[in-house]
Amino acid sequence: FSASGEESESSGSDESEDGEMTDINDQQQSLAGGETSDPDVKTMSAFEENLREQMIDPNARDNVYAELPELNLDRIIVSNAEIHQRCVDQWKSEAEARTDEIFYWVDEKYKEFKKSAQKEVNYLVKEFECRKSAAAYARASTSKTGVLDCTKLHTYKYNEDLFKKVTTFADGKNHGLVFVLDWSGSMGDVMLDTMKQLFNLVWFCKKVGIPFDVYAFTNDYPRNDGTGIAELSYEKKDGVVQIRENFSMMNILTSKVKTKELEQQMLHMFRIAYYFSSNWGVPYSVPLGMYLSGTPLNEALITLKQIIPQFKAQNNVEKVQCVVLTDG
């Protein structure tokens, strides 16, 4: 009797446990909407949908990768001497054809600007020298020499530091500047102001002894053969960026010339910039090939890949900064 009772109790407990498990499963199914699958992550689904709709442009094109060509800089760069000899020849013939002084007003404007700009240039020089001194002081190191300092011998009882010291200043890095001037038609109204800004930087470089070169990009400079086309000497093939044959970089200013010659070249460039700002209301013309042209900015940036290392090697500088002066 006891054995059968125990058996009946055991089977009853099993049935009750099965019933409880069945009720729990039924509740879970009812909460899950009658399904036992994983819950739906709405946040992630919404993110992926927004990603497809807002961040992916269906009209976008694939990236195209290309190599930069190795150009013949001698065929692209118009030398500083050639640029300013062209100015001298052009204006000499125009001055001889007139009885009045054709450059009187513009040269007076240049003298006024040069005088007024000295204050700003001197401020730039002062700031540069202060920063250079601070950088040198931060790199300074002090060490003992092992030689007694006779002026401190009387303090031997309470001073252990009786040796002379020497302070060593680490040499700073040599710097150079390459300027690229936008010579496109849209610069006409702002060319004079941009040229003034350039002159301030050139005078600053000259005072602190920083080598520099100023280039103006154009696609309107005539070649010696009169065709206006240069042989750029690179292999044209697929995967290599193409450079237009009428592209040139005019080396309008450089630190390689003497101070007096540089001042005369800056006067030439001021006359040209003044010509554009005055709406051509001056009694002289711009030399052939130096009128404002298109905007071969991409070609200029590609050419800088070779110009900057060449400038760095020629001037024996460690760091070269490039400044592009443009109207945007």
C-alpha positions as a printed Julia matrix, in Angstrom:
328×3 Matrix{Float64}:
  0.0     0.0     0.0
  2.75    2.43    0.9
  4.66    1.67   -2.25
  1.68    2.23   -4.46
  0.85    5.43   -2.62
  4.29    6.77   -3.15
  4.03    5.89   -6.79
  0.76    7.71   -7.12
  2.16   10.74   -5.39
  5.21   10.73   -7.65
  3.13   10.57  -10.8
  0.93   13.34   -9.49
  3.87   15.63   -8.89
  5.19   14.98  -12.41
  1.87   15.91  -13.88
  1.74   19.12  -11.87
  5.25   20.11  -13.01
  4.36   19.39  -16.63
  1.3    21.53  -16.27
  3.29   24.43  -14.85
  5.87   24.26  -17.67
  3.05   24.18  -20.21
  1.5    27.27  -18.68
  4.84   29.13  -18.75
  5.39   28.27  -22.43
  1.87   29.38  -23.24
  2.49   32.71  -21.53
  5.77   33.25  -23.4
  4.08   32.48  -26.71
  1.24   34.83  -25.96
  3.69   37.64  -25.08
  5.67   36.99  -28.25
  2.55   37.1   -30.38
  2.29   33.39  -30.67
  5.89   33.02  -31.95
  9.07   31.99  -30.22
 11.56   33.81  -32.58
 14.02   36.55  -31.53
 12.62   40.06  -30.91
 12.61   42.57  -33.77
 15.37   45.26  -33.35
 13.65   48.34  -34.75
 16.49   50.8   -33.97
 19.03   48.92  -36.1
 16.54   48.48  -38.92
 15.76   52.22  -38.93
 19.48   53.06  -38.93
 20.19   50.83  -41.91
 17.25   52.27  -43.8
 18.39   55.87  -43.17
 21.9    54.87  -44.17
 20.66   53.67  -47.53
 18.39   56.64  -48.13
 20.48   59.57  -46.83
 24.15   58.63  -46.82
 24.43   56.62  -50.01
 24.26   58.57  -53.26
 22.84   56.29  -55.95
 24.22   58.64  -58.63
 27.76   58.68  -57.27
 30.6    57.48  -59.45
 33.42   55.18  -58.46
 36.77   56.69  -57.52
 39.29   56.88  -60.32
 42.94   56.47  -59.34
 45.67   57.91  -61.54
 49.39   58.62  -61.44
 50.97   62.06  -61.63
 53.3    62.59  -64.6
 56.96   63.54  -64.36
 57.07   66.88  -66.17
 59.87   68.79  -67.81
 59.97   71.89  -65.59
 62.25   73.71  -68.02
 59.37   73.72  -70.51
 56.74   74.77  -67.95
 58.48   77.4   -65.81
 59.0    80.79  -67.44
 62.2    82.15  -65.92
 62.29   85.25  -63.77
 64.73   86.96  -66.13
 62.54   86.35  -69.19
 59.42   87.72  -67.48
 60.96   91.03  -66.48
 62.97   91.49  -69.68
 59.64   91.28  -71.5
 58.32   94.04  -69.22
 61.33   96.26  -69.87
 61.14   95.84  -73.65
 57.38   96.42  -73.79
 57.35   99.57  -71.68
 60.49  101.04  -73.18
 58.9   101.2   -76.61
 55.66  102.64  -75.18
 57.5   105.31  -73.19
 59.49  106.38  -76.26
 56.27  106.81  -78.22
 54.89  109.36  -75.74
 56.12  112.68  -74.42
 54.67  112.4   -70.89
 55.73  110.12  -68.06
 53.44  107.1   -68.36
 54.41  105.58  -65.01
 54.36  108.69  -62.82
 51.08  108.02  -61.01
 51.46  104.3   -60.57
 55.05  104.59  -59.34
 53.97  107.19  -56.78
 51.26  104.79  -55.59
 53.89  102.09  -55.17
 56.15  104.37  -53.11
 53.24  105.31  -50.85
 52.3   101.69  -50.3
 55.89  100.64  -49.6
 56.24  103.35  -46.97
 52.95  102.48  -45.27
 53.7    98.74  -45.31
 56.95   98.96  -43.37
 55.14   99.1   -40.02
 53.28   95.88  -40.71
 56.39   94.18  -42.09
 58.42   95.18  -39.02
 55.69   93.76  -36.8
 55.84   90.45  -38.67
 59.62   90.39  -38.25
 59.33   91.12  -34.51
 56.79   88.34  -33.99
 58.95   85.93  -35.96
 62.07   86.75  -33.95
 60.17   86.39  -30.65
 58.81   82.99  -31.62
 62.21   81.88  -32.87
 63.89   82.96  -29.6
 61.23   81.2   -27.54
 61.66   78.0   -29.54
 65.46   78.18  -29.17
 65.15   78.74  -25.4
 62.85   75.71  -25.09
 65.49   73.55  -26.79
 68.39   74.96  -24.74
 70.39   72.61  -22.51
 72.74   73.54  -19.64
 75.67   71.38  -18.56
 78.69   71.63  -16.29
 82.11   72.13  -17.81
 84.28   70.58  -15.09
 86.16   73.88  -14.68
 85.98   75.7   -11.33
 84.23   79.05  -11.28
 86.58   81.27   -9.31
 83.83   83.74   -8.56
 82.06   81.06   -6.46
 85.04   79.73   -4.47
 84.2    81.84   -1.42
 80.87   80.03   -1.13
 82.4    76.54   -0.86
 81.15   76.05    2.71
 77.46   76.21    1.78
 77.45   75.82   -2.01
 78.29   72.56   -3.76
 77.95   73.96   -7.25
 81.35   75.56   -7.87
 81.79   74.65  -11.54
 81.22   76.77  -14.58
 78.19   75.97  -16.73
 77.63   76.26  -20.44
 74.26   76.64  -22.19
 73.88   75.07  -25.62
 71.17   76.2   -28.03
 70.04   73.7   -30.63
 70.08   74.94  -34.19
 66.64   75.73  -35.6
 65.38   74.38  -38.9
 65.92   76.35  -42.07
 62.68   77.41  -43.76
 61.73   78.39  -47.29
 58.54   79.71  -48.87
 56.96   79.02  -52.25
 54.11   81.33  -53.27
 51.57   80.52  -55.98
 49.6    83.5   -57.31
 46.27   82.98  -59.05
 46.58   84.65  -62.47
 43.04   83.91  -63.65
 40.52   86.42  -65.02
 38.43   86.45  -61.84
 41.38   88.02  -59.99
 41.16   91.3   -61.9
 39.27   93.28  -59.26
 41.32   91.96  -56.33
 44.71   91.61  -57.99
 46.11   94.86  -56.55
 45.11   93.97  -52.97
 46.44   90.44  -53.4
 49.71   91.79  -54.79
 50.06   94.09  -51.77
 49.6    91.14  -49.46
 52.21   89.23  -51.42
 54.66   92.13  -51.2
 54.32   92.24  -47.4
 55.28   88.58  -47.25
 58.15   89.07  -49.69
 59.59   91.97  -47.66
 59.22   89.88  -44.52
 61.14   86.99  -46.1
 63.83   89.36  -47.3
 64.34   90.89  -43.84
 64.58   87.6   -41.96
 66.61   85.85  -44.66
 64.07   83.25  -45.8
 64.5    82.11  -49.44
 61.38   82.33  -51.57
 59.99   81.92  -55.07
 56.74   83.37  -56.43
 54.95   81.67  -59.32
 51.84   82.76  -61.22
 50.0    80.07  -63.16
 48.62   80.84  -66.62
 47.59   79.17  -69.85
 48.19   82.22  -72.04
 51.97   82.68  -72.11
 53.47   82.44  -75.61
 56.44   80.17  -76.24
 59.58   81.22  -78.05
 58.32   79.63  -81.25
 55.12   81.69  -81.03
 52.8    78.68  -80.78
 52.03   79.02  -77.1
 52.45   75.26  -76.76
 55.09   73.53  -74.67
 56.42   70.01  -75.07
 55.86   68.7   -71.56
 57.89   65.53  -72.19
 55.87   62.83  -70.47
 54.22   59.69  -71.76
 50.49   60.13  -72.28
 48.7    56.91  -71.43
 45.76   55.61  -69.46
 46.1    56.06  -65.72
 48.32   59.18  -66.0
 46.94   62.68  -65.39
 47.0    64.82  -68.53
 48.47   68.34  -68.44
 47.49   70.94  -71.03
 50.32   71.98  -73.32
 49.57   75.71  -72.94
 50.07   75.63  -69.15
 52.91   77.71  -67.68
 54.25   78.78  -64.3
 55.69   82.32  -64.42
 58.47   82.88  -61.88
 57.59   86.53  -61.26
 59.66   87.07  -58.08
 62.56   85.27  -56.45
 65.05   85.7   -53.63
 67.92   84.7   -55.93
 68.27   88.23  -57.34
 69.89   91.17  -55.6
 67.85   93.57  -53.46
 67.88   96.41  -55.98
 66.81   94.12  -58.81
 64.07   92.62  -56.63
 62.65   96.07  -55.92
 62.54   96.84  -59.64
 60.75   93.55  -60.32
 58.22   94.27  -57.59
 57.57   97.65  -59.21
 56.91   95.85  -62.51
 54.35   93.56  -60.86
 52.71   96.5   -59.06
 52.25   98.27  -62.4
 50.56   95.21  -63.87
 48.28   94.74  -60.86
 47.41   98.45  -60.92
 46.54   98.12  -64.6
 43.94   95.43  -63.85
 42.44   97.3   -60.86
 42.07  100.54  -62.82
 39.92   98.88  -65.5
 42.66   99.45  -68.08
 42.49  103.22  -67.66
 46.27  103.74  -67.63
 48.61  104.95  -70.4
 50.54  101.68  -70.7
 49.73   98.06  -71.52
 50.49   94.68  -70.02
 53.37   92.76  -71.64
 52.4    90.01  -74.04
 51.5    86.77  -72.26
 50.87   88.4   -68.87
 47.2    89.18  -69.27
 44.88   87.27  -66.96
 43.89   83.86  -68.32
 42.05   80.71  -67.28
 42.47   78.85  -64.01
 44.91   75.93  -64.38
 45.06   75.48  -60.6
 45.1    71.69  -60.76
 48.06   71.76  -63.12
 49.86   74.17  -60.79
 49.37   71.9   -57.78
 50.62   68.91  -59.76
 53.7    70.87  -60.82
 54.42   71.81  -57.19
 55.12   68.13  -56.55
 58.37   68.69  -58.46
 58.95   72.4   -57.81
 59.01   72.13  -54.01
 61.65   69.34  -53.78
 63.76   71.2   -56.35
 63.46   74.45  -54.38
 64.34   72.6   -51.16
 67.5    71.13  -52.69
 68.64   74.35  -54.39
 68.27   76.49  -51.25
 69.43   73.81  -48.78
 66.4    74.24  -46.51
 64.76   71.66  -44.25
 61.14   72.79  -44.34
 59.26   74.42  -47.23
 55.86   76.09  -46.81
 53.61   76.69  -49.79
 51.18   79.64  -49.85
 48.48   79.94  -52.52
 47.05   83.46  -53.02
 43.71   83.22  -54.77
 40.17   84.59  -54.72
 38.83   81.16  -53.82
